[in-house]
Every structure is written in C-alpha cells, then in structure tokens.
Amino acid sequence: MYLASVTFFLNLTFIIPITLIMKNNYLILFALLFVYSHSFAQEFSFVLFIQDNAGNIDSLTLGYDINATDTIDSFFDEVNIIGSPYKPELDMRSSNHFFGTWNDETSFESKKQFIRKNCPFSWIDLPIIEVEIKSTSWPLKVYWNKNLFNQPCDSGSVLTSVSPGGWWDTSGEIIMVADYDSAILNQSSYRYISGTDTLNEYWIAFGDESIIATGIDEITSSSHNVLLFPNPANDLLQIAIPLDFGKTASIQVVSNNGVVSNMALSGSSLDITSLPTGLYQLILSNTKGQKIFGRFERMQ
C-alpha cells in the first residue's frame, strides 16, 4: 500500500507540472521549439578536421542551406570572431577575406559557416566557403566524413587550394570530398596576412559532379585572376589583364540567370550600361584558348 501511494504521488507530481506547462505556457514552448529548430535545421553540414605533426587538432563546421547568406547568419549560430588571437600553433577559420575585397564586405572570421544552397548547380553563383589555416608545422592532414556527401547537390564538392576565378587550375590541390575521407595539405600559394600572422587560403565548393567536369574538361585557365574596378560599377568597368595572358580574343559576360553576352573592350574599359542591374561573371579568352575570370555587380 505504501509503495503504491509513493508511486502514485511521484506520477502525480510529474503529471501536474507538465499539464500546467502545456496549458499555461504552450505558446512559450512552441516559440522555444521553433527557435531551436531554426537554429540547427541547416540542410547540410559536416565537420572539417585538421591535424599537424605535433598532434594539434582544430575543426570547422561548414555546410549549406537555402536561407544562408555569404556573411554571418546568427540564426545558424555563426559568430564573427575576427580580431580574436589565433592559436599559436594551429588555427583554422572560415572567412570572407578573398571575396570581401571584391564586394567591399565587412570582414569576418568564424568557426561555423553555412553558404546559400545552389542546386541545380550553377557556375554563376558558386556556393563556396573560404577556409584559412595558420600553422607552424606543414604539411597538415585534413579529414572529414565522405559518406555525408551522398546527394546530387553535393556529390561533386571539392576542397581546393586553387583560387576561385582561376577555376580549378590543375597546379593546385583539388580533392573530391565524396571520394576521399582525408588529404595532405601543403602550404597554399594564396596567403592572407592578419597582423603578424600568415593565413593560408583554401576553399570548399559545394556542387554536383559538373564542378570538376567543367573545371578541367571545358575550362583551361590561367593561374591569374582579372582585376575589375570599380566594383560595383554603373557605366564603365575597368579591367586589368595580366601581362602574360597575351592578346584577348573574346569577352563574355554571363548574367546570374545564365544569359551570355559577347562584348568588346575599349582600351581597358568595358561599357556595361546596356546590362540590367545584377551580378555577372566576366570570361576573357586569349588566342591560346586560355581563360581568366572575374565577377562584378552592375548597379544603377
């Protein structure tokens, strides 16, 4: 009898608060559940690990979502930690130092970043995350769970030391992350200097298998990027072409929805007044069939 009474009392003390919560605080519970799910319901994520020869380990959480942006999204718990000291021996962060100089964005560094989903895949709006690594001991081992890259939208994703804009110049590392679960990284030829710290730059690009097919089979690129300024522009776009690129044979401008326009330079200027406002990719081809790329925004 005593045991039954205790059991009944315990059950009652558990049921009553839950009942009261459900009746009086239903809206609060719903709001909390909504915030929780919105904060952690990114469509795709994985953890990128890195290790040096001394056993130091660091990691990033990366991924994509239809609601993500290229900057810091607080609703995905992304935090801008730029300005915080780098760990002395090994530190890895996502950032926008490379693209931010093109788009005049506020600089950021983060341990978590999600990029806007691009599926079906389009070269015009490549979903790519910049990864920066500080290390006192090279080469490094980088590893991840390749089994996560099992959907068409991410089956062609790559980790690369090749600068975006030279799209997969074969002189750098290009690792298909759906095919391998680890790789050895050497120092990248692209660096960012932050104070007294040198950060080596790499990129994670999400996409289907057409990333590599297009990048290697259809595009033979120079190791240089074309410099465009001012950017954004509203009438004339100035183009600085590397001297060793040679004579320009053709210029194409591709809009964000895939419309291709053939255009011509006047000296070093490109008249873009005929283009609607928006984002564009510029493709310059030389007489050898090599290409260099740039991105710009046409504004009113």
C-alpha positions as CSV (number, residue, x, y, z in Angstrom):
1,M,0.0,0.0,0.0
2,Y,2.8,2.4,1.0
3,L,4.7,1.6,-2.2
4,A,1.6,2.2,-4.3
5,S,1.0,5.5,-2.6
6,V,4.5,6.7,-3.3
7,T,4.3,5.6,-6.9
8,F,1.0,7.5,-7.3
9,F,2.5,10.6,-5.7
10,L,5.6,10.6,-7.9
11,N,3.5,10.1,-11.0
12,L,1.1,12.9,-9.9
13,T,3.9,15.3,-9.2
14,F,5.3,14.7,-12.7
15,I,2.0,14.9,-14.5
16,I,0.7,18.1,-12.8
17,P,3.6,20.4,-13.7
18,I,3.6,19.1,-17.3
19,T,-0.1,19.6,-17.5
20,L,0.2,23.2,-16.2
21,I,3.1,23.9,-18.6
22,M,1.1,22.6,-21.5
23,K,-2.0,24.7,-20.5
24,N,-0.4,27.9,-19.4
25,N,2.9,28.1,-21.4
26,Y,2.0,26.4,-24.7
27,L,3.0,29.4,-26.7
28,I,6.3,29.8,-24.9
29,L,7.1,26.1,-25.5
30,F,6.2,26.5,-29.2
31,A,8.4,29.5,-29.5
32,L,11.4,27.8,-27.9
33,L,11.0,24.8,-30.1
34,F,10.8,27.0,-33.2
35,V,13.9,28.9,-32.3
36,Y,15.7,25.6,-31.5
37,S,14.8,24.0,-34.8
38,H,15.5,27.2,-36.8
39,S,19.0,27.4,-35.2
40,F,20.0,23.9,-36.0
41,A,18.0,22.8,-39.0
42,Q,20.5,23.7,-41.7
43,E,20.0,21.5,-44.7
44,F,23.6,20.1,-44.9
45,S,26.6,20.3,-42.6
46,F,29.8,18.5,-42.0
47,V,32.9,18.9,-39.8
48,L,36.3,19.6,-41.3
49,F,39.1,18.5,-39.1
50,I,42.8,19.3,-39.4
51,Q,45.9,18.0,-37.6
52,D,49.6,18.9,-37.6
53,N,52.6,16.8,-36.9
54,A,52.6,17.7,-33.3
55,G,49.1,16.3,-32.8
56,N,47.4,19.7,-32.6
57,I,43.8,19.5,-33.9
58,D,41.3,22.1,-35.0
59,S,37.9,21.9,-36.8
60,L,35.2,23.9,-38.6
61,T,31.5,23.2,-39.1
62,L,30.5,24.0,-42.7
63,G,27.5,23.4,-44.9
64,Y,24.7,25.0,-47.0
65,D,21.1,26.0,-46.6
66,I,18.6,27.8,-48.8
67,N,18.3,30.5,-46.2
68,A,22.0,31.0,-45.6
69,T,24.0,34.1,-46.8
70,D,27.7,34.7,-47.6
71,T,28.1,36.6,-44.4
72,I,27.4,35.9,-40.7
73,D,24.0,34.3,-40.0
74,S,23.2,34.5,-36.3
75,F,20.2,32.1,-36.8
76,F,22.7,29.4,-37.7
77,D,24.8,30.3,-34.6
78,E,27.6,31.8,-36.7
79,V,29.7,34.2,-34.7
80,N,32.2,36.7,-36.1
81,I,35.5,36.1,-34.1
82,I,37.7,38.4,-36.2
83,G,40.2,40.1,-34.0
84,S,40.4,37.3,-31.5
85,P,44.0,35.9,-31.3
86,Y,44.9,32.9,-33.4
87,K,46.0,29.8,-31.5
88,P,49.9,29.8,-31.6
89,E,50.5,26.5,-33.5
90,L,47.3,25.6,-35.4
91,D,44.2,27.6,-36.1
92,M,41.5,27.2,-38.8
93,R,38.7,29.6,-39.6
94,S,36.2,30.3,-42.3
95,S,36.3,33.9,-43.6
96,N,35.5,36.3,-46.5
97,H,38.9,37.9,-46.9
98,F,39.3,36.8,-50.5
99,F,35.7,37.6,-51.8
100,G,35.3,40.5,-49.4
101,T,37.9,42.6,-51.2
102,W,35.8,42.2,-54.4
103,N,32.5,43.1,-52.9
104,D,33.6,45.6,-50.2
105,E,32.1,43.5,-47.5
106,T,32.7,43.7,-43.7
107,S,35.4,41.2,-42.9
108,F,34.6,38.2,-40.8
109,E,36.1,35.0,-39.4
110,S,34.1,32.2,-37.9
111,K,34.3,28.6,-36.7
112,K,31.0,27.8,-38.3
113,Q,29.6,28.9,-41.7
114,F,26.8,27.9,-44.0
115,I,26.5,29.1,-47.5
116,R,23.4,29.6,-49.7
117,K,22.4,26.4,-51.4
118,N,22.9,26.3,-55.2
119,C,21.1,23.3,-56.7
120,P,20.8,22.7,-59.6
121,F,24.5,23.7,-59.7
122,S,25.4,27.0,-61.5
123,W,28.8,28.4,-62.1
124,I,27.4,31.9,-61.9
125,D,26.7,31.6,-58.2
126,L,29.2,29.1,-57.0
127,P,28.5,28.1,-53.3
128,I,32.0,28.3,-51.9
129,I,33.4,28.9,-48.4
130,E,36.9,30.3,-47.8
131,V,39.0,28.4,-45.3
132,E,42.1,29.9,-43.7
133,I,44.7,28.0,-41.8
134,K,47.5,29.2,-39.6
135,S,50.1,26.5,-38.8
136,T,53.7,26.4,-37.7
137,S,54.1,22.8,-39.0
138,W,53.5,21.8,-42.6
139,P,52.2,19.7,-44.3
140,L,48.9,19.1,-42.5
141,K,46.4,16.3,-42.5
142,V,42.8,17.3,-43.2
143,Y,39.9,14.8,-42.8
144,W,36.1,14.6,-42.9
145,N,33.2,12.1,-43.3
146,K,32.9,11.4,-47.0
147,N,29.7,9.4,-46.6
148,L,27.8,12.6,-45.9
149,F,28.3,13.8,-49.5
150,N,25.8,11.4,-50.9
151,Q,23.2,13.7,-52.5
152,P,23.4,15.0,-56.1
153,C,23.7,18.6,-54.8
154,D,26.9,17.9,-53.0
155,S,28.4,14.7,-54.7
156,G,30.9,16.8,-56.7
157,S,32.0,19.0,-53.8
158,V,35.7,19.8,-53.6
159,L,38.4,21.0,-51.3
160,T,40.9,23.0,-53.2
161,S,43.9,25.4,-52.9
162,V,43.1,26.9,-56.3
163,S,41.9,30.4,-56.3
164,P,38.2,31.0,-57.3
165,G,38.4,32.9,-60.5
166,G,41.1,30.6,-62.0
167,W,38.5,27.8,-61.6
168,W,40.5,24.6,-60.8
169,D,43.8,25.4,-62.3
170,T,45.4,22.0,-62.0
171,S,48.6,23.3,-60.4
172,G,46.9,23.1,-57.0
173,E,45.3,20.5,-54.8
174,I,41.8,19.5,-55.9
175,I,40.2,16.9,-53.6
176,M,36.8,15.3,-54.3
177,V,35.4,15.1,-50.8
178,A,32.8,12.4,-51.8
179,D,35.6,10.1,-52.9
180,Y,38.2,10.5,-50.1
181,D,38.0,10.9,-46.4
182,S,41.3,12.7,-45.8
183,A,44.1,14.5,-47.6
184,I,47.5,16.1,-47.0
185,L,47.6,19.9,-47.4
186,N,50.8,21.8,-48.4
187,Q,51.1,25.5,-47.9
188,S,48.8,27.3,-50.3
189,S,50.1,29.8,-52.8
190,Y,47.4,32.1,-51.7
191,R,48.0,33.9,-48.3
192,Y,46.3,36.5,-46.2
193,I,48.3,38.5,-43.7
194,S,46.5,39.4,-40.5
195,G,48.7,41.5,-38.3
196,T,51.8,39.3,-37.8
197,D,50.0,36.1,-38.7
198,T,50.1,34.5,-42.2
199,L,47.0,32.5,-43.1
200,N,47.0,30.0,-46.0
201,E,43.8,30.1,-48.0
202,Y,41.8,27.2,-49.3
203,W,38.2,26.8,-50.5
204,I,35.3,24.3,-50.1
205,A,33.0,24.4,-53.1
206,F,29.6,22.6,-52.9
207,G,28.1,21.2,-56.1
208,D,27.3,18.3,-58.3
209,E,29.8,16.4,-60.4
210,S,29.7,19.1,-63.1
211,I,32.2,21.2,-61.0
212,I,35.2,19.1,-61.9
213,A,33.9,18.2,-65.4
214,T,33.5,21.8,-66.3
215,G,36.6,23.0,-64.5
216,I,39.0,20.6,-66.1
217,D,37.5,19.5,-69.4
218,E,36.0,22.7,-70.6
219,I,38.0,25.5,-69.0
220,T,41.7,25.8,-69.4
221,S,42.6,28.7,-67.2
222,S,45.5,31.0,-66.5
223,S,46.8,31.0,-62.9
224,H,45.8,34.7,-62.7
225,N,42.7,36.5,-61.8
226,V,41.4,39.5,-63.7
227,L,41.1,42.7,-61.6
228,L,37.9,44.6,-62.1
229,F,37.2,48.1,-60.7
230,P,35.2,49.9,-59.6
231,N,33.1,47.1,-58.3
232,P,30.1,47.6,-58.2
233,A,30.0,49.8,-61.3
234,N,27.2,51.5,-63.2
235,D,28.7,52.5,-66.6
236,L,32.4,51.7,-67.2
237,L,34.2,48.7,-65.8
238,Q,38.0,48.9,-65.8
239,I,39.7,45.6,-66.5
240,A,43.4,44.9,-65.5
241,I,44.5,41.9,-67.6
242,P,47.8,40.1,-66.6
243,L,50.6,40.9,-69.0
244,D,51.4,37.2,-69.6
245,F,47.8,36.4,-70.6
246,G,48.5,37.7,-74.1
247,K,46.1,39.0,-76.6
248,T,42.4,38.9,-75.7
249,A,40.4,37.0,-78.3
250,S,36.9,37.3,-76.8
251,I,35.0,38.7,-73.8
252,Q,31.8,37.1,-72.5
253,V,29.6,38.4,-69.7
254,V,27.2,35.9,-68.1
255,S,24.3,37.0,-66.0
256,N,23.0,35.4,-62.9
257,N,20.3,33.6,-64.8
258,G,22.7,32.2,-67.5
259,V,22.3,34.8,-70.3
260,V,25.6,35.2,-72.2
261,S,26.5,38.5,-73.9
262,N,29.5,38.9,-76.2
263,M,31.2,42.2,-75.6
264,A,34.3,44.2,-76.6
265,L,36.9,46.3,-74.8
266,S,37.6,49.9,-75.5
267,G,41.2,50.2,-74.3
268,S,41.0,48.8,-70.8
269,S,37.3,49.7,-70.3
270,L,34.1,47.7,-70.7
271,D,30.9,49.6,-71.3
272,I,28.2,47.9,-69.1
273,T,25.4,50.4,-69.4
274,S,23.4,48.0,-71.6
275,L,23.3,45.4,-68.8
276,P,20.5,45.2,-66.3
277,T,21.4,45.6,-62.7
278,G,22.7,42.4,-61.1
279,L,25.7,40.1,-60.6
280,Y,27.8,38.9,-63.5
281,Q,30.7,36.7,-64.4
282,L,33.3,38.0,-66.8
283,I,35.1,35.4,-69.0
284,L,38.1,36.6,-71.1
285,S,39.7,34.2,-73.6
286,N,43.1,34.6,-75.2
287,T,44.4,33.3,-78.6
288,K,45.7,30.2,-76.9
289,G,42.3,29.2,-75.6
290,Q,43.1,30.1,-72.0
291,K,40.6,31.9,-69.9
292,I,40.6,34.2,-66.9
293,F,37.6,35.1,-64.9
294,G,36.1,37.9,-62.7
295,R,32.9,38.7,-61.0
296,F,31.2,42.1,-60.9
297,E,28.0,43.8,-60.0
298,R,26.2,46.3,-62.2
299,M,24.3,48.9,-60.2
300,Q,22.1,51.9,-61.2
